[in-house]
Amino acid sequence: MARMEFLKFVRRRSFISELIYASLNIALAVALFLVVRYTESIWFAIALVILSKWRVFAVRPRYWWANMQSNIVDFIVSISVVIHMYTINSQTLIADGTKVLLLLGLMALYVGWLLFIKPRSKRIYVAIQAGVAVFYGIAALFTVSYNWPVSLVVIFAWLIGYASARHALNSFDDETHSLFLSLVWGLVIAEIAWVGYHWAIAYPLPLWPSLLLPQAAIIITLISFLGYKVYNSFYHHARIRMADVLMPLLFTISVFVVLLLVFNRVGTAI
């Protein structure tokens, strides 16, 4: 009898903890929406994101660096959401009602990230987390960096590439070269970003042509996906099997061809 009561108490406490966790994350997403919409200040929203990561430092200082590295993908996604919210809200060619709907949609996606994607630890979800960080992060970077020095763009692109690669590689057991591979992959992304900065192309969204999707975000995300499939094949078979990478390779090349030969004709320089 005592055992049953204890199990009920544990389940009730677990449910309450999950409810509080979900409520706090939803509150963060709503707060970002309200801050961006009604204060029109990107810095207040970024400060709110930073404050929401207080648990990173709620441990002994020797664990801070490890916590920062484990949370950097979530931080990249959160800051990117703020940047995209601010970009939407600052558009003068979009009606206020449409802005609110777009902001609410982006807020809902962020809630989905916080509640359903970020907490998962299976390898497939970890890969998705890394992919979301790459796509959102690079898109946000190229959205705001049109008048930045190229060195800053390269540095931030390297950070996004390094963090996403490290996040994905850490899901593989007994990977002893994750740091080196992550550093190298960050360099690859930085080089692509350098080219993308000098050949900046973005595509207007179908229903909202004043909102632009940077080409670099699509290309870097696809290359990252292909790189992940190559590594996954090598990890499981000690060699790269063509059967594992052929379809991702063909898909990536096909999208590249469409982007470079078709959509570049209607692309807009940032």
DRENVO-923860 format. One record per atom (N, C-alpha, C, O, CB): x, y, z; residue in three letters. Coordinates in steps of 0.1 Angstrom, whole numbers, plus 2048, in hexadecimal, padded with zeros to 3 digits. Atoms other than C-alpha are relative to their C-alpha. Glycine has a CB too. Layout:
BEGIN
XYZAla
...
END
This chain:
BEGIN
8087F4800Met
800800800Met
80980D800Met
8068167F9Met
7F780080CMet
7F77F4800Ala
81C818809Ala
8078027F3Ala
80980D7EFAla
80A7FE80CAla
7FA80080DArg
82D80F7E8Arg
7F78077F6Arg
7FC8107EEArg
8047F27FBArg
8097FA80AMet
80E8187D4Met
7FE80F803Met
7FE8177F9Met
7F27FA801Met
8027F27FDGlu
80A8397E7Glu
80D8087FBGlu
80C8137F7Glu
7FE80280FGlu
7F37FA804Phe
82F8417E0Phe
8008027F1Phe
80480D7ECPhe
80C7F8805Phe
8007FF80ELeu
82B83A7BBLeu
7F680B7FBLeu
7F98127F2Leu
7FC7F27FALeu
80A7F5804Lys
80C8507B9Lys
80680E803Lys
8048177FBLys
7F37FE808Lys
7FA7F37FDPhe
81F86C7CAPhe
80B8047F6Phe
80C80F7F2Phe
8077FF80EPhe
7F67FD80AVal
83C8697B2Val
7FA8047F2Val
7FE80D7ECVal
8097F37FEVal
8067FC80DArg
825869794Arg
7FA80E801Arg
7FB8167F7Arg
7F57F67FCArg
8067F37FFArg
8128877A1Arg
80B80B800Arg
8098167FAArg
7F880180EArg
7F57F6800Arg
8338997A8Arg
8068027F2Arg
80980D7EEArg
80B7FD80AArg
7FB7FF80ESer
83F891785Ser
7F78077F7Ser
7FB80F7EFSer
8027F17FBSer
80A7F9809Phe
81F89D775Phe
80080F803Phe
8008177FAPhe
7F27FB803Phe
7FF7F27FCIle
8218BE789Ile
80D8067FAIle
80C8127F5Ile
7FF80180FIle
7F47FB805Ser
8458C277FSer
7FF8027F1Ser
80480D7ECSer
80C7F7803Ser
8027FF80EGlu
83D8BC75AGlu
7F780C7FDGlu
7F98137F3Glu
7FB7F37FAGlu
8097F5803Leu
8208D475CLeu
80680E802Leu
8048177FALeu
7F47FF809Leu
7F87F47FEIle
8368EF76BIle
80A8037F5Ile
80B80F7F1Ile
80780080EIle
7F77FF80BTyr
8508E9751Tyr
7FA8057F3Tyr
7FE80E7EDTyr
8077F37FDTyr
8077FC80CAla
8378EC735Ala
7FB80E801Ala
7FC8167F8Ala
7F57F67FDAla
8067F37FESer
82790B744Ser
80B80B7FFSer
8098157F9Ser
7FA80180ESer
7F67F6800Leu
84891D748Leu
8058027F1Leu
80880D7EDLeu
80C7FB809Leu
7FB7FF80EAsn
853915724Asn
7F68087F7Asn
7F98107EFAsn
8037F37FAAsn
80B7F9807Ile
831921716Ile
80180E804Ile
7FF8177FBIle
7F27FA803Ile
7FF7F27FCAla
83494072BAla
80C8087FAAla
80B8137F6Ala
801801810Ala
7F47FA807Leu
85794771CLeu
7FC8047F2Leu
7FF80F7EELeu
80C7F7801Leu
8037FD80EAla
84A9446F9Ala
7F680C7FFAla
7F78147F6Ala
7FA7F47F9Ala
80A7F5800Val
82C95B701Val
80680D803Val
8038177FDVal
7F47FD80AVal
7F97F47FCAla
842974712Ala
8098067F5Ala
8098127F3Ala
8097FD80CAla
7F97FB80BLeu
8599766F4Leu
7F78067F5Leu
7FB8117F0Leu
8087F47F9Leu
80A7FA809Phe
83B97C6DEPhe
7FC80E804Phe
7FB8177FCPhe
7F47F77FEPhe
8057F37FBLeu
82E9986F4Leu
80B80A800Leu
8088167FDLeu
7FB7FE80ELeu
7F57F7800Val
8509A86F8Val
8038067F3Val
8058127F1Val
80D7FA807Val
7FD7FC80EVal
8589A96D3Val
7F48087FAVal
7F78127F4Val
8037F47F7Val
80B7FA806Arg
8359B36CAArg
7FD80E805Arg
7FB8187FEArg
7F37F8801Arg
8057F37FATyr
82E9CF6E3Tyr
80C809804Tyr
809815807Tyr
7F87FC80BTyr
7F57F77FDThr
8519DC6ECThr
8088037F4Thr
81080D7F3Thr
8097FA80BThr
7F87FE80CGlu
8609D86C9Glu
80F800803Glu
8168077FCGlu
7FB80C7F8Glu
7F28007FCSer
8819D26DASer
8067F17FFSer
8017E9807Ser
80280580ESer
7FA80D801Ile
8969B46D0Ile
8097FD80CIle
80B7F1810Ile
8087FF7F3Ile
7F78027F5Trp
8AE9B96EDTrp
7F97FC80CTrp
7FF7F4814Trp
80880D803Trp
8088057F4Phe
8939B5708Phe
7FD7F17FEPhe
7FE7E9808Phe
7F3808801Phe
80480E803Ala
8899946F7Ala
80D7F7802Ala
80C7EC808Ala
7FA7FE7F2Ala
7F48087FFIle
8AD9886F5Ile
8047FF80FIle
8097F4814Ile
80C8077F8Ile
7FD8017F2Ala
8B299171AAla
7F77F6807Ala
7FB7EF810Ala
7FF80E806Ala
80A8097FALeu
89397D722Leu
8057F17FELeu
8047E9806Leu
7F28027FBLeu
7FB80D804Val
8A295F710Val
80C7FC809Val
80D7F180EVal
8047FF7F2Val
7F48027F8Ile
8C3963723Ile
7FC7FD80FIle
8017F4815Ile
80980C800Ile
8058037F2Leu
8B0965745Leu
7FA7F3801Leu
7FA7ED80CLeu
7F680B804Leu
80780D800Ser
89D94673CSer
80A7F4801Ser
8067E9805Ser
7F77FE7F4Ser
7F680A7FFLys
8BE93373CLys
80780080DLys
8137FC80ELys
80A8017F4Lys
7FA7FE7F3Trp
8C593A760Trp
8057F2806Trp
80E7F280ETrp
7F780680ATrp
7FC80D7FAArg
8C7914768Arg
80E7FC7FBArg
8147F3802Arg
7F67F67FCArg
7F3803804Val
8E7913754Val
80A80380AVal
8157FC80CVal
8038077F2Val
7F77FB7F6Phe
8F892676FPhe
7FC7FD80FPhe
802802818Phe
80280F7FFPhe
8058037F2Ala
8E491878DAla
8077F4805Ala
8027EC80DAla
7F17FD800Ala
7F880B7FCVal
9008FF793Val
80E806804Val
811812802Val
8017F57F6Val
7F27FB7FDArg
92590179EArg
8068057F3Arg
8048007E8Arg
8087F5806Arg
7FA7FA80CPro
93A916786Pro
8077F67F7Pro
8087F97EBPro
80A80B805Pro
7F980A808Arg
94E8F877BArg
7F77F97F6Arg
7FC7F37ECArg
8077F6809Arg
809806809Tyr
92F8EB76ATyr
7FA80A7F5Tyr
7F28067ECTyr
7F47F9807Tyr
8067F6809Trp
92690C758Trp
8037FD7F1Trp
7FA7FE7E9Trp
80580D804Trp
7FC80280ETrp
93A904738Trp
7F97F57FATrp
7F47F57EFTrp
80F7FF7FFTrp
80780C805Ala
92B8E2734Ala
7F18037FEAla
7EB7FF7F4Ala
8017F480AAla
80E7FC801Asn
9088F073AAsn
7FD8097F4Asn
7F48087EDAsn
7FA80680CAsn
8017F780BMet
90E90C721Met
8007F87F3Met
7F97FB7E9Met
80A80A801Met
7FE80880DGln
9198F3706Gln
7F37F87FEGln
7EF7F67F2Gln
80C7F7801Gln
80C809802Ser
8FB8DC70CSer
7F38087FDSer
7EA8037F8Ser
7FE7F880DSer
80B7F8802Asn
8E38F970AAsn
80180A7F4Asn
7F88127F1Asn
7FC80980CAsn
7FD7F680AIle
8F290C6EDIle
7F77FF7F4Ile
7F38097EDIle
80E7FF7FBIle
80A80280CVal
8DB8FC6D2Val
7F3807804Val
7ED80D7FBVal
7FF7F17FDVal
80D7F97FCAsp
8BC9076E6Asp
80280F800Asp
7F88167FCAsp
7FC7FB80EAsp
7FE7F2800Phe
8CB9296EAPhe
8008067F2Phe
7FA8117EFPhe
80E804807Phe
7FF7FC80EIle
8D292C6C4Ile
7F18017FBIle
7EE80B7F4Ile
8087F77F8Ile
80E801805Val
8AE9226BDVal
7F880C806Val
7F08127FFVal
7F97F3803Val
8087F67F9Ser
89F93A6D7Ser
80480E7FBSer
7FB8167F8Ser
8037FF80FSer
7FC7F3805Ile
8B49586CBIle
7FB8027F2Ile
7F780D7EEIle
80F802801Ile
8047FF80ESer
8AB9506A7Ser
7F1803800Ser
7EC80A7F7Ser
8037F37F9Ser
80E7FE7FFVal
88694F6B0Val
7FD80F803Val
7F48157FDVal
7F97F780AVal
8027F27FDVal
8899726BFVal
8038087F4Val
7FC8127F1Val
80A80480CVal
7FC7F880CIle
89B97F6A0Ile
7F57FF7F6Ile
7F18097F0Ile
80D7FB7FBIle
80A80180AHis
880971689His
7F3807805His
7EC80D7FCHis
7FD7F17FEHis
80C7F87FBMet
86497F69FMet
80280F7FEMet
7F98167F9Met
7FE7FD80FMet
7FE7F2801Tyr
8749A169FTyr
8008047F1Tyr
7FB80F7EETyr
80E804806Tyr
8007FD80EThr
87999F679Thr
7F28017FBThr
7EE80A7F3Thr
8087F67F8Thr
80E800804Ile
854997674Ile
7F980D805Ile
7F28147FEIle
7F97F4805Ile
8077F57FAAsn
8499B268CAsn
80480D7FBAsn
7FC8177FBAsn
80280080FAsn
7FB7F3805Ser
85E9CD67CSer
7FD8027F1Ser
80080D7ECSer
80F801802Ser
8037FF80EGln
8519C7659Gln
7F480B7FFGln
7EA80A805Gln
7FB7F37FAGln
80A7F6803Thr
83E9E564CThr
7F67FD7F5Thr
7EC8037F4Thr
80780D7FDThr
80880380BLeu
82F9D462ELeu
7F67F5804Leu
7EE7F07FBLeu
8087FB7F4Leu
80980B7FBIle
81B9BA643Ile
7F6807809Ile
7FA80E813Ile
8087F5807Ile
80A7FB7F8Ala
7FA9C3653Ala
8027FB80FAla
8077F0811Ala
7F27FC7FBAla
7FE8047F2Asp
7F99C2679Asp
7F97F3804Asp
7FF7EB80BAsp
7FA80B809Asp
80680D7FDGly
7E09A667AGly
8087F47FBGly
8097EA802Gly
7F28007FAGly
7F880B805Thr
7F6991664Thr
80D7FE808Thr
8117F380AThr
8048037F1Thr
7F48017F8Lys
814999679Lys
7FD7F880DLys
8057EF811Lys
80580E804Lys
8048077F4Val
80298D698Val
7FF7F17FEVal
8037E9806Val
7F3806806Val
80180E804Leu
7F996C687Leu
80D7F97FELeu
80F7EE802Leu
7F77FF7F4Leu
7F3805803Leu
81C96767BLeu
8087FE80DLeu
80F7F480FLeu
8088097F6Leu
7F98017F3Leu
82A96E69ELeu
7FA7F5808Leu
8027EE80FLeu
7FF80D807Leu
80680B7F8Leu
8119566AELeu
8047F37FALeu
8077E9802Leu
7F1802800Leu
7FB80C806Gly
81B93C695Gly
80E7FC804Gly
8117F1807Gly
7FF8017F1Gly
7F28027FBLeu
84094069DLeu
8007FD80ELeu
8097F5812Leu
80880D7FCLeu
8008037F1Met
8389406C2Met
7FB7F1802Met
8017EA80AMet
7F6809807Met
80580E7FFAla
82591F6BDAla
80B7F67FCAla
80D7EC803Ala
7F47FD7F7Ala
7F5808804Leu
8439106ABLeu
80B7FF80BLeu
8107F580ELeu
8078057F3Leu
7F78007F5Tyr
85991B6C8Tyr
7FC7F880CTyr
8047F1812Tyr
80380F804Tyr
8068087F5Val
84290B6E1Val
8027F17FCVal
8067E9805Val
7F1803802Val
7FE80E805Gly
8448EB6CCGly
80F7FC802Gly
8127F1806Gly
7FD7FE7F2Gly
7F28037FETrp
86A8ED6CETrp
8037FE80FTrp
80A7F4812Trp
80980C7FBTrp
7FD8017F1Leu
86B8F36F4Leu
7FA7F3806Leu
8007ED80FLeu
7FB80C806Leu
80780A7FALeu
8528D86FCLeu
8027F27FALeu
8017E8801Leu
7F1803801Leu
80080C807Phe
8558BD6E2Phe
80D7FC7F9Phe
8107F07F7Phe
7F58007F6Phe
7F3803807Ile
8778BF6D0Ile
80C801809Ile
8147F880AIle
8018097F4Ile
7F47FD7F7Lys
8908CE6E9Lys
8027F580BLys
80D7F180DLys
7FF80D806Lys
7FD8097F5Pro
88A8B5706Pro
8037F27FBPro
8087EA804Pro
7F37FF808Pro
7FE80E804Arg
88E8956F0Arg
80F7FD7FFArg
8178067FCArg
7F97FE7F2Arg
7F2804800Ser
8AE8826F2Ser
8047F57F6Ser
80F7F17F5Ser
8047FC80ESer
7FD80A80ALys
8AB8676D7Lys
8088077F5Lys
8078137F2Lys
7F37FA7FBLys
7F77FA80AArg
8C486B6BBArg
7F98077F5Arg
7FE8127F0Arg
8087F57FAArg
8077F980BIle
8AB8746A1Ile
7FB80E804Ile
7FB8177FCIle
7F47F87FBIle
8057F37FCTyr
89D8906B6Tyr
80C80A803Tyr
80B816800Tyr
7F87FF80DTyr
7F47F87FFVal
8C089C6BEVal
8058067F3Val
8098117F2Val
80C7F8807Val
7FD7FB80DAla
8C789E699Ala
7F780B7FBAla
7FB8157F5Ala
8007F47F6Ala
80A7F5804Ile
8A78B2694Ile
80380D808Ile
802817802Ile
7F27FB803Ile
7FC7F57F8Gln
8B18C96B0Gln
80C8087FAGln
80B8147F8Gln
8047FD80EGln
7F57F9806Ala
8D28D069FAla
7FC8067F3Ala
8018117EFAla
80C7F57FEAla
8057FA80DGly
8C18D567DGly
7F880C802Gly
7FA8167FAGly
7F87F67F9Gly
8087F47FDVal
8A88EE68CVal
80A80B804Val
8078177FFVal
7F67FD80BVal
7F77F67FCAla
8C590169CAla
8088067F4Ala
80A8127F3Ala
80A7FB80AAla
7F97FC80CVal
8D890267AVal
7F78097F8Val
7FA8147F4Val
8057F47F8Val
8097F9809Phe
8BA90D666Phe
7FB80E806Phe
7FD818800Phe
7F37F87FDPhe
8047F37F9Tyr
8AC92767FTyr
80B809802Tyr
80A8157FFTyr
7F97FD80DTyr
7F57F87FCGly
8CE933689Gly
8068077F4Gly
8088137F4Gly
80B7F8806Gly
7FA7FA80CIle
8DC939666Ile
7F68097F9Ile
7FA8147F5Ile
8047F57F6Ile
80A7F7805Ala
8BB94865AAla
80080D807Ala
7FF818801Ala
7F27F9800Ala
8007F47F8Ala
8BB960677Ala
80D8087FEAla
80C8157FDAla
7FF7FD80FAla
7F37FA802Leu
8E0968672Leu
8008087F3Leu
8048147F3Leu
80C7F6800Leu
8007F980DPhe
8DC97164DPhe
7F580A7FFPhe
7F68137F6Phe
7FF7F67F5Phe
80B7F6800Thr
8BC984654Thr
80580E806Thr
801818801Thr
7F47FB808Thr
7FC7F47F8Val
8CE99D66CVal
80E8057FCVal
812810801Val
7FE7FE80EVal
7F27FD802Ser
8F299D65FSer
8038077F3Ser
80F8077EFSer
8087F4802Ser
7FE7FB80DTyr
8EE9AE63ETyr
80A80C800Tyr
81180F7F6Tyr
7F48057F9Tyr
7F67F57FFAsn
9039CC64AAsn
80B7FE80BAsn
81180780FAsn
7F980D804Asn
7F58037F7Trp
91A9BA662Trp
80D7FD7F9Trp
80D7FB7EDTrp
7FC7F3808Trp
7F3804806Pro
93F9B465CPro
7FF7F17FEPro
7F97E9805Pro
80C80380APro
80080F804Val
94499264BVal
8067F880BVal
8027EC80DVal
8077FE7F3Val
7FA8087F6Ser
95A987668Ser
7F67FC80BSer
7F77F1810Ser
80C808806Ser
80A8047F6Leu
93D988680Leu
7F77F57FBLeu
7F37EC803Leu
7F880D804Leu
80980A806Val
927974669Val
8077F3800Val
8017E9803Val
7FC8047F1Val
7F980C800Val
94295A665Val
8017FA80EVal
8007EE810Val
80E8027FAVal
7FF8047F2Ile
94795868BIle
7F37F9805Ile
7F37EF80BIle
80580B809Ile
80D8057FCPhe
922953692Phe
7FC7F47F9Phe
7F67EB7FFPhe
7F580B7FFPhe
80380C808Ala
91E93A676Ala
8087F5805Ala
8037E9806Ala
8038037F1Ala
7F880B7FATrp
93B926684Trp
7FB7FB80DTrp
7FA7EF80FTrp
80F805802Trp
8068047F3Leu
92B9266A6Leu
7F47F87FELeu
7F27EE805Leu
7FD80D809Leu
80C808803Ile
90A91A698Ile
8047F27FBIle
7FE7E87FFIle
7F78077F6Ile
7FC80C806Gly
91C8FF684Gly
8067F780BGly
8047EB80BGly
8098027F5Gly
7F98087F6Tyr
9328F46A1Tyr
7F67FB80BTyr
7F67EF80ETyr
80A809807Tyr
80A8047F5Ala
9158F36BBAla
7F77F57FBAla
7F47EC802Ala
7F880C804Ala
80A80A805Ser
8FD8E06A4Ser
8077F27FESer
8027E8800Ser
7FA8057F3Ser
7F980D803Ala
9188C669AAla
8037F980DAla
8027ED80EAla
80D8037F9Ala
7FD8067F3Arg
9238C16BEArg
7F47FA807Arg
7F47EF80DArg
80680A809Arg
80C8057FAHis
8FF8BD6C9His
7FC7F37F9His
7F87E9800His
7F580A7FEHis
80480D807Ala
8F88A26AEAla
80A7F5803Ala
8067EA805Ala
8008037F1Ala
7F680A7FELeu
9198906B3Leu
8007FA80ELeu
8037EE810Leu
80E8057FDLeu
8018057F2Asn
91488D6D9Asn
7F57F5802Asn
7F57EF80CAsn
7FE80B809Asn
80B80B7FFSer
8F68766D2Ser
8067F37FCSer
7FF7E97FESer
7F48047F8Ser
7FA80C804Phe
90E85C6C5Phe
8097FB80BPhe
811802811Phe
8088017F3Phe
7F88067F5Asp
91D8446DFAsp
80F7FF7FBAsp
8127FC7F0Asp
7FA7F3804Asp
7F2803801Asp
9438426E3Asp
8068097F4Asp
8108047EEAsp
8027F27FDAsp
7FA7F780AGlu
94A85F6CBGlu
80B809807Glu
80881180FGlu
7F58097F9Glu
7F57FA7F9Thr
96C86B6D5Thr
80580C7F8Thr
80E8147FDThr
80B7F6802Thr
7FB7F5808His
9718846B9His
7F680B7FEHis
7F78137F4His
8057FB7F3His
80B7F7802Ser
9528996BESer
80580F800Ser
8008177F8Ser
7F57FE80ASer
7FB7F2800Leu
9658B96C7Leu
8078047F3Leu
80480E7EELeu
80980180CLeu
7F97FD80DPhe
97C8B76A9Phe
7F78017F4Phe
7F880A7ECPhe
80B7F57FEPhe
8097FF80BLeu
9618AF691Leu
7F680C800Leu
7F38117F6Leu
7F77F3800Leu
8087F57FESer
94B8CA69FSer
80780D7FBSer
8018167F5Ser
7FB80280ESer
7F87F4804Leu
9678E469ALeu
8018007F1Leu
80080B7EBLeu
80D7FF807Leu
7FF80180EVal
96C8D8677Val
7F38047F9Val
7F380B7EFVal
8057F27FBVal
80D7FD806Trp
9478D966FTrp
7FD80F801Trp
7F78157F8Trp
7F57F8806Trp
8027F27FFGly
9458FC67DGly
8088087F6Gly
8038127F1Gly
80480580EGly
7F87FA80ALeu
961906665Leu
7F97FF7F2Leu
7F98097EBLeu
80E7FA800Leu
80780280DVal
94E8F7648Val
7F480A7FEVal
7F28107F4Val
7FB7F27FEVal
80C7F7800Ile
92E90B651Ile
80580E7FFIle
7FE8167F8Ile
7F87FE80CIle
7FB7F2800Ala
94392B656Ala
8048037F2Ala
80280E7EDAla
80B80180AAla
7FB7FE80EGlu
952927633Glu
7F48027F7Glu
7F480B7EEGlu
8097F57FBGlu
80C7FF808Ile
930922623Ile
7F980E803Ile
7F48157FAIle
7F67F5803Ile
8067F37FCAla
923941637Ala
80780B7FAAla
8028157F6Ala
7FF80180FAla
7F87F6806Trp
94095562ATrp
7FC8027F1Trp
7FB80E7ECTrp
80F7FD801Trp
8047FF80EVal
93694D606Val
7F28067FFVal
7EF80E7F7Val
8007F27F9Val
80E7FB800Gly
91195360EGly
7FF80E803Gly
7F68157FEGly
7F87F880AGly
8007F27FCTyr
91997561DTyr
8038087F3Tyr
7FD8137F1Tyr
80A80380BTyr
7FC7F980CHis
9299805FCHis
7F77FD7F4His
7F78047EAHis
80E7FD7FCHis
80980480BTrp
90E96F5E7Trp
7F27FF807Trp
7EC7F4807Trp
8047F37F8Trp
80C8007F7Ala
8F09785FDAla
7F38007F7Ala
7F08097F0Ala
7FF80C809Ala
80D802807Ile
8CF96B5EEIle
7F67FC80AIle
7F87F3812Ile
8017F67F4Ile
80B8047F7Ala
8AE9685FFAla
7F37FF7F8Ala
7F28067EDAla
7FD80A80CAla
80C802808Tyr
88C95C5F3Tyr
7F4805808Tyr
7F2802814Tyr
7FE7F17FDTyr
80C7FB7F9Pro
86B96E5FBPro
7F67F5803Pro
7F47EC7FAPro
7F980B7F7Pro
80A80A7FCLeu
85195960DLeu
7F48027F7Leu
7F080D7F5Leu
7FD80080FLeu
80B7FF809Pro
8339515F7Pro
7F580A804Pro
7F18137FCPro
7FA7F37FDPro
80B7F87FCLeu
81896360BLeu
80580D806Leu
7FD817807Leu
7F87F980BLeu
7FA7F47FATrp
82F97D61BTrp
80D8047FATrp
8188017FFTrp
8017FF80FTrp
7F47FE808Pro
848989601Pro
80A809807Pro
81680A803Pro
7FD8067F3Pro
7F77F87F9Ser
8579A2619Ser
8097F980ASer
8137FE80FSer
7F980C807Ser
7F88087F8Leu
86498662ELeu
8097F77F7Leu
8047F07EELeu
7F77F780ALeu
7F7806808Leu
883976620Leu
8067F4807Leu
80A7F5813Leu
80B8097FBLeu
7F980C7FBLeu
892953625Leu
80E7FF7F9Leu
80F7FD7EDLeu
7F87F37FDLeu
7F3800805Pro
8B8954621Pro
8047F37F9Pro
8017E87FFPro
80B80480APro
7FC80C806Gln
8C693B608Gln
80A7F8808Gln
80A7EC808Gln
8068037F2Gln
7F68067F8Ala
8E393461FAla
7FA7F780AAla
8007EC80DAla
80980A807Ala
8068097F6Ala
8CC925639Ala
7FC7F37FAAla
7FD7E9801Ala
7F4807807Ala
80480C806Ile
8BE90C621Ile
80C7F77FCIle
80D7EB7FFIle
7F88037F3Ile
7F4808804Ile
8E0902613Ile
8087FA80BIle
80B7EE80BIle
8098097F8Ile
7F88057F5Ile
8F28FF634Ile
7F87F5808Ile
7FE7EC80CIle
80380C80AIle
80880A7FAThr
8D58EB643Thr
8017F37F8Thr
8027E87FEThr
7F1804801Thr
80080C808Leu
8D58D3626Leu
80E7F9801Leu
80F7ED801Leu
7FD8037F1Leu
7F38057FFIle
8FB8CF627Ile
8027F980EIle
8097EF80FIle
80B80B7FEIle
7FF8057F2Ser
8F98C964DSer
7F87F2801Ser
7FD7E9807Ser
7FA80A80ASer
80880D800Phe
8DE8AE647Phe
8087F57F9Phe
8087EA7FDPhe
7F28027F9Phe
7F880A807Leu
8F489D62DLeu
80C7FC808Leu
80F7F0809Leu
8058067F3Leu
7F58037F8Gly
91289F644Gly
7FC7F680CGly
8047ED80FGly
80680C806Gly
8048097F5Tyr
8FE88F660Tyr
7FD7F27FBTyr
8017E8801Tyr
7F3805806Tyr
80280D806Lys
8F3872649Lys
80D7F97FDLys
80E7ED7FFLys
7F78017F4Lys
7F3806803Val
91786C63EVal
8067FB80DVal
80B7F080EVal
80980B7F9Val
7FA8047F3Tyr
92386B662Tyr
7F87F4806Tyr
7FF7EB80BTyr
80180C80ATyr
80880B7FBAsn
90685566DAsn
8037F37F9Asn
8047E8800Asn
7F18037FFAsn
7FC80C807Ser
90F83C652Ser
80D7FB804Ser
80F7EF806Ser
7FF8027F1Ser
7F28047FCPhe
93483C65BPhe
8007FA80EPhe
8077F1811Phe
80980B7FEPhe
8008047F2Tyr
92C838680Tyr
7FB7F1801Tyr
8007EA809Tyr
7F7809808Tyr
80680D7FFHis
91781967BHis
8077F57F8His
8067E97FBHis
7F18017FCHis
7FB80B809His
92A80765FHis
80F8027FEHis
8157FA7F6His
7F98017F3His
7F17FE802Ala
94E815662Ala
8048047F2Ala
80F8037EEAla
8087F4805Ala
7FE7FB80DArg
94A82163FArg
7F48077FBArg
7E9806802Arg
8047F47F6Arg
80C7F9805Ile
93383762BIle
7F97F87F5Ile
7FE7F77EAIle
80480E7FBIle
808808809Arg
91982261AArg
7F88097F7Arg
7F18127FBArg
7F77F6807Arg
8077F880AMet
90B8305FAMet
7F17FF802Met
7EA8097FFMet
8047FC7F2Met
80E8017FEAla
8E9822602Ala
7FB80980BAla
7EF80D80BAla
7FD7F1804Ala
8047F77F5Asp
8E8838622Asp
80080E7FCAsp
7F8816801Asp
8097FE80CAsp
7FE7F2803Val
8F2858611Val
7FB8047F3Val
7FB8107EFVal
80E804802Val
8037FD80DLeu
8E68565EELeu
7F48097FFLeu
7F48137F8Leu
7FD7F37F8Leu
80C7F8801Met
8C38635F3Met
80280E806Met
7FE818800Met
7F47F9808Met
7FD7F27FBPro
8CE88060APro
8088087F7Pro
8068147F5Pro
8077FF80EPro
7F77F9809Leu
8E98885F1Leu
7F88057F4Leu
7FA8117F0Leu
80B7F77FBLeu
8087FC80CLeu
8D18895D3Leu
7F680B804Leu
7F48147FCLeu
7F87F37FBLeu
8097F57FCPhe
8B889D5E7Phe
80780D802Phe
8018187FDPhe
7F97FC80EPhe
7F87F37FEThr
8D28B75F1Thr
8048067F3Thr
8028127F1Thr
80C7FD809Thr
7FC7FB80DIle
8DF8BA5CEIle
7F48057F8Ile
7F58107F1Ile
8077F57F7Ile
80C7FB807Ser
8BC8BD5C0Ser
7FB80D805Ser
7F88167FDSer
7F57F6801Ser
8047F37FBVal
8B38D95D7Val
80A80B7FCVal
8068167F9Val
7FF7FF810Val
7F67F7804Phe
8D48EA5CFPhe
7FE8057F2Phe
7FE8117EFPhe
80E7FA801Phe
8027FD80EVal
8CD8E85AAVal
7F38097FEVal
7F48137F7Val
7FE7F37F8Val
80C7F8801Val
8AA8F65AFVal
80280E805Val
7FE8187FFVal
7F47FA808Val
7FD7F27FALeu
8B69135C5Leu
8098087F6Leu
8068147F4Leu
8077FE80DLeu
7F77F9808Leu
8D391C5AELeu
7FC8037F2Leu
7FF80E7EDLeu
80D7F9800Leu
8047FE80ELeu
8C391858CLeu
7F28067FELeu
7EF80C7F4Leu
8017F37F9Leu
80E7FC802Val
89F920592Val
7FC80C809Val
7F9817805Val
7F67F5804Val
8057F67F7Phe
8989345B2Phe
80980C800Phe
805817804Phe
7FF7FA80EPhe
7F77F5800Asn
8B794A5AEAsn
7FB80B7F7Asn
7FE8177F8Asn
80E7FC7FDAsn
8067F6809Arg
8A495B592Arg
7F6809806Arg
7F4814802Arg
7FA7F97F4Arg
80A7F87F9Val
88A9675AAVal
80580480EVal
7FE80A816Val
7F37F9801Val
7FA7FD7F3Gly
8A196A5C8Gly
80280E802Gly
8038167F8Gly
80D7F8802Gly
7FE7F27FCThr
8A698B5DAThr
80D801807Thr
80F7FA811Thr
7F4805807Thr
7F47FE7F8Ala
8C89975E5Ala
7FD80780DAla
7F581080DAla
80A8097F8Ala
8027FA7F3Ile
8C999F60AIle
80780D801Ile
80681480BIle
8047F680BIle
END
